[in-house]
Amino acid sequence: MTTEFEGNAPASDPDIRDFQTQGGINLPNDYLQFLKKTNGGSGFIGSNYIEMWPLDKLAQYNRGYGADRYTPQLLMFGSNGGGEAFAFDRRTTDWPVVIIPFTPLDIREAKIVSKSFGSFLQLLADRDLTEIL
């Protein structure tokens, strides 16, 4: 990550366990490792601006944007700050990262960005997402 990304304090193991238990989901391992280093944050990774939501806001923001109603197969975890969310696509076991507009929040509008969270971070560091989407 570049030094322009301002990360939050790490998520605790109990907070991670509680989130997964309450949500009935197992987050991808590479995302869990990220949360243990920085529990969300915002800024630039490479030339891409990103807001990654802290663990304690994920459920609230997903409800607030209507993801639980309109795209229950996704778990949004952040935004590009420009009207699009980044989310895990939970329809497959590997949970690829997708980008989806907040309006309309429709699964048919989701575009796969990366096969995993780790490769998503690498992609942000290496390329301008506007060139590949």
Sequence and secondary structure as in RCSB ss.txt:
>XXXX:A:sequence
MTTEFEGNAPASDPDIRDFQTQGGINLPNDYLQFLKKTNGGSGFIGSNYIEMWPLDKLAQYNRGYGADRYTPQLL
MFGSNGGGEAFAFDRRTTDWPVVIIPFTPLDIREAKIVSKSFGSFLQLLADRDLTEIL
>XXXX:A:secstr
  TT EE     HHHHHHHHHHHT    HHHHHHHHH S EEEEETTEEEEE  HHHHHHHHHHTTHHHH TTEE
EEEE SSSEEEEEETTSTT  EEEEESTT  GGG EEEESSHHHHHHHHHHS HHHH 
